[in-house]
């Protein structure tokens, strides 16, 4: 099935690497103009340059998504330039792992601000023009640990679980304006971090994944691309696990 996008504009946070990069590249391949946002101008710039070199349309913008004032300034600039942002993918995220008794308040706040509060800022600022246009797609990248929990990641799990509640609430608020809001929960995806796992840890991981392999960033990108398309217009308020069967 081919997907329809009708010359949409998308904003993808955390687009400088990994899952965000894969999402940005796949949307651009389907004809979407993609705004690549990350904290690093170098990383999001490289992704946008690669998209343009491949014949797509992209712009890079370095933004600290944990800074509400910076997000507001960026969104105002982008809306002035593009007129409207049709697809928002809240993907930016960091980890500051540690057992609760050793977790500093800064580590708690930094993870919540980057992973969860950024969704509030972007959705509020980009969502208002969507409601006026009466069309929009908002996709929040959460995690299976937001459903399951994970020792040593109380801050990250709280943020990812918060994204799920946020998704369901905003889906109900925005539905009357023809805007869908969904979440994608990746399982264990091949990244630089998982590539460095000891053999024993890798074997233990395979024991909890029924498909017996790690996912690819492209697996998440394909789900996002579908949810961003015209064909997904009757799906909202849902959480889609892409995890090889971990959560059933």
C-alpha positions as a printed NumPy array, in Angstrom:
array([[  0.   ,   0.   ,   0.   ],
       [  1.366,   3.406,  -0.94 ],
       [  0.861,   6.167,   1.619],
       [ -0.509,   9.646,   0.902],
       [  0.909,  12.863,   2.382],
       [ -0.221,  15.756,   0.117],
       [  2.889,  17.949,   0.422],
       [  2.894,  18.058,   4.22 ],
       [  5.499,  19.674,   6.476],
       [  6.842,  17.654,   9.419],
       [  8.891,  18.603,  12.469],
       [ 10.925,  15.788,  14.018],
       [ 12.719,  16.364,  17.326],
       [ 15.822,  14.362,  18.147],
       [ 16.382,  14.014,  14.41 ],
       [ 20.171,  14.055,  14.542],
       [ 20.643,  10.323,  15.051],
       [ 19.041,   6.939,  15.597],
       [ 15.276,   6.654,  15.464],
       [ 14.71 ,  10.364,  14.802],
       [ 17.093,  10.296,  11.852],
       [ 15.347,   7.248,  10.381],
       [ 11.938,   8.922,  10.767],
       [ 13.099,  12.15 ,   9.143],
       [ 14.68 ,  10.318,   6.212],
       [ 11.646,   8.098,   5.561],
       [  9.157,  10.976,   5.696],
       [ 11.343,  12.964,   3.304],
       [ 11.568,   9.971,   0.975],
       [  7.753,  10.061,   0.835],
       [  7.729,  13.709,  -0.25 ],
       [  7.249,  15.366,   3.141],
       [  9.231,  18.536,   3.864],
       [ 11.084,  17.735,   7.098],
       [ 12.359,  20.115,   9.767],
       [ 15.139,  18.281,  11.598],
       [ 15.523,  19.465,  15.196],
       [ 18.189,  18.428,  17.673],
       [ 20.371,  20.076,  20.279],
       [ 23.417,  19.624,  18.05 ],
       [ 23.515,  21.835,  14.961],
       [ 26.114,  19.497,  13.47 ],
       [ 24.028,  16.314,  13.776],
       [ 20.666,  17.663,  12.6  ],
       [ 22.462,  19.637,   9.884],
       [ 24.088,  16.469,   8.57 ],
       [ 20.722,  14.688,   8.426],
       [ 19.05 ,  17.592,   6.616],
       [ 21.976,  17.853,   4.173],
       [ 21.713,  14.128,   3.462],
       [ 17.991,  14.43 ,   2.747],
       [ 18.546,  17.336,   0.362],
       [ 21.392,  15.478,  -1.361],
       [ 19.004,  12.55 ,  -1.915],
       [ 16.484,  14.854,  -3.589],
       [ 14.25 ,  15.575,  -0.595],
       [ 13.285,  18.787,   1.171],
       [ 14.637,  19.484,   4.65 ],
       [ 15.747,  22.192,   7.038],
       [ 17.849,  21.835,  10.187],
       [ 17.392,  23.827,  13.377],
       [ 19.392,  23.397,  16.575],
       [ 17.129,  23.726,  19.625],
       [ 17.514,  22.678,  23.251],
       [ 14.075,  21.087,  23.596],
       [ 14.323,  21.248,  27.396],
       [ 14.323,  25.06 ,  27.186],
       [ 10.733,  26.295,  26.854],
       [ 11.755,  29.793,  25.73 ],
       [ 14.043,  28.354,  23.034],
       [ 11.263,  26.055,  21.793],
       [  8.831,  28.99 ,  21.634],
       [ 11.274,  31.105,  19.623],
       [ 12.014,  28.198,  17.269],
       [  8.335,  27.403,  16.657],
       [  7.521,  31.053,  15.981],
       [ 10.38 ,  31.203,  13.468],
       [  9.333,  27.983,  11.734],
       [  5.639,  28.87 ,  11.557],
       [  6.536,  32.244,  10.063],
       [  8.663,  30.496,   7.45 ],
       [  6.433,  27.515,   6.612],
       [  2.985,  28.845,   7.512],
       [  1.987,  25.548,   9.084],
       [  3.507,  22.368,  10.462],
       [  1.247,  19.423,   9.664],
       [  3.096,  16.54 ,  11.326],
       [  4.829,  16.71 ,  14.714],
       [  7.021,  13.844,  15.916],
       [  8.098,  14.275,  19.541],
       [ 11.102,  11.968,  19.587],
       [ 13.832,  13.834,  21.511],
       [ 15.017,  12.009,  24.595],
       [ 17.923,  11.45 ,  26.956],
       [ 18.751,   9.006,  29.738],
       [ 20.372,   9.691,  33.11 ],
       [ 20.173,   6.242,  34.643],
       [ 20.679,   5.368,  38.29 ],
       [ 18.94 ,   3.702,  41.184],
       [ 16.463,   6.016,  42.9  ],
       [ 18.515,   6.507,  46.093],
       [ 21.484,   7.606,  43.984],
       [ 19.525,   9.697,  41.476],
       [ 20.13 ,  13.421,  41.782],
       [ 17.309,  15.914,  41.438],
       [ 19.108,  17.365,  38.408],
       [ 19.105,  13.951,  36.702],
       [ 15.393,  13.607,  37.437],
       [ 14.534,  17.089,  36.175],
       [ 16.751,  16.944,  33.071],
       [ 15.14 ,  13.722,  31.842],
       [ 11.59 ,  14.916,  32.554],
       [ 12.239,  18.294,  30.898],
       [ 13.827,  16.829,  27.776],
       [ 11.603,  13.793,  27.279],
       [  8.202,  14.935,  28.563],
       [  7.943,  18.696,  29.055],
       [  9.291,  19.236,  25.537],
       [  6.162,  17.444,  24.248],
       [  4.012,  19.966,  26.108],
       [  5.857,  22.916,  24.547],
       [  5.965,  21.639,  20.959],
       [  2.416,  20.282,  20.959],
       [  0.967,  23.492,  22.385],
       [  2.846,  25.75 ,  19.962],
       [  2.552,  23.662,  16.792],
       [ -0.892,  22.277,  17.625],
       [ -2.754,  25.596,  17.633],
       [ -2.228,  26.249,  13.885],
       [ -3.176,  22.608,  13.248],
       [ -6.524,  23.191,  14.955],
       [ -7.121,  26.24 ,  12.772],
       [ -6.305,  24.277,   9.627],
       [ -8.319,  21.287,  10.911],
       [ -5.688,  18.731,   9.979],
       [ -2.728,  17.358,  11.872],
       [ -0.76 ,  14.34 ,  12.969],
       [  1.066,  14.228,  16.31 ],
       [  3.174,  11.162,  17.075],
       [  4.962,  10.78 ,  20.407],
       [  7.843,   8.327,  20.673],
       [  7.555,   6.703,  24.094],
       [  9.061,   3.329,  25.122],
       [  8.022,  -0.114,  26.303],
       [  9.599,   0.76 ,  29.664],
       [  6.887,   3.394,  30.037],
       [  4.506,   0.421,  30.146],
       [  6.689,  -2.096,  32.006],
       [  9.068,  -0.087,  34.191],
       [ 12.797,  -0.762,  34.403],
       [ 15.092,  -0.72 ,  37.451],
       [ 17.548,   2.167,  37.394],
       [ 15.375,   4.239,  35.079],
       [ 12.696,   5.758,  37.329],
       [ 13.113,   9.163,  35.654],
       [ 13.073,   7.801,  32.09 ],
       [ 10.147,   5.445,  32.757],
       [  8.16 ,   8.219,  34.445],
       [  8.729,  10.488,  31.447],
       [  7.784,   7.813,  28.936],
       [  4.691,   6.792,  30.91 ],
       [  3.792,  10.47 ,  31.105],
       [  3.968,  10.704,  27.335],
       [  1.345,   7.978,  27.093],
       [ -1.074,   9.816,  29.375],
       [ -0.344,  13.044,  27.515],
       [ -1.049,  11.326,  24.188],
       [ -4.426,  10.019,  25.3  ],
       [ -5.513,  13.349,  26.8  ],
       [ -4.484,  15.48 ,  23.822],
       [ -6.064,  12.97 ,  21.413],
       [ -9.411,  13.666,  23.096],
       [ -8.868,  17.429,  23.111],
       [ -7.842,  17.636,  19.445],
       [-10.139,  15.025,  17.889],
       [-12.92 ,  17.486,  17.028],
       [-10.394,  19.411,  14.904],
       [ -9.412,  16.351,  12.826],
       [ -6.017,  16.006,  14.492],
       [ -4.845,  12.544,  15.464],
       [ -2.452,  11.974,  18.371],
       [ -0.772,   8.598,  18.828],
       [  2.268,   7.108,  20.532],
       [  4.825,   4.572,  19.343],
       [  6.623,   2.52 ,  21.999],
       [  9.88 ,   1.012,  20.71 ],
       [ 11.378,  -2.023,  22.362],
       [ 15.105,  -2.732,  22.161],
       [ 16.401,  -1.129,  18.977],
       [ 19.897,  -1.481,  17.46 ],
       [ 21.847,   1.572,  18.57 ],
       [ 25.423,   2.402,  19.524],
       [ 24.467,   1.576,  23.123],
       [ 23.037,  -1.89 ,  22.448],
       [ 25.939,  -2.686,  20.1  ],
       [ 28.268,  -2.473,  23.1  ],
       [ 26.336,  -4.911,  25.293],
       [ 28.35 ,  -7.834,  26.744],
       [ 27.497, -11.221,  25.25 ],
       [ 25.793, -12.389,  28.454],
       [ 23.558,  -9.295,  28.561],
       [ 22.702,  -9.763,  24.884],
       [ 21.643, -13.372,  25.486],
       [ 19.477, -12.317,  28.437],
       [ 17.854,  -9.675,  26.271],
       [ 17.001, -12.194,  23.561],
       [ 15.243, -14.264,  26.209],
       [ 12.541, -11.613,  26.659],
       [ 12.062, -10.846,  22.949],
       [  9.886, -13.497,  21.26 ],
       [ 11.227, -12.592,  17.783],
       [ 14.77 , -13.188,  19.135],
       [ 16.348, -10.104,  17.571],
       [ 16.756,  -6.4  ,  18.169],
       [ 14.658,  -4.   ,  16.161],
       [ 15.963,  -1.543,  13.585],
       [ 15.374,   2.209,  13.64 ],
       [ 13.571,   1.671,  10.334],
       [ 10.968,  -0.485,  12.112],
       [  9.924,   2.531,  14.181],
       [ 10.115,   4.881,  11.206],
       [  7.686,   2.754,   9.189],
       [  5.101,   2.842,  11.974],
       [  5.479,   6.614,  12.299],
       [  5.216,   7.076,   8.534],
       [  1.913,   5.205,   8.52 ],
       [  0.49 ,   7.178,  11.454],
       [  1.515,  10.428,   9.736],
       [ -0.271,   9.563,   6.497],
       [ -3.772,  10.308,   5.231],
       [ -4.552,   6.604,   5.514],
       [ -4.273,   6.712,   9.348],
       [ -6.965,   9.366,   9.762],
       [ -9.279,   7.204,  11.895],
       [ -6.65 ,   6.157,  14.443],
       [ -6.086,   8.313,  17.529],
       [ -5.232,   8.001,  21.212],
       [ -3.419,   4.684,  20.687],
       [ -0.071,   3.3  ,  21.803],
       [  1.658,   1.013,  19.293],
       [  4.396,  -1.223,  20.674],
       [  7.099,  -2.067,  18.128],
       [  9.11 ,  -4.449,  20.232],
       [  9.379,  -7.928,  18.735],
       [  6.574,  -9.164,  20.993],
       [  7.923,  -8.114,  24.406],
       [  4.644,  -6.528,  25.511],
       [  1.557,  -8.572,  24.666]])
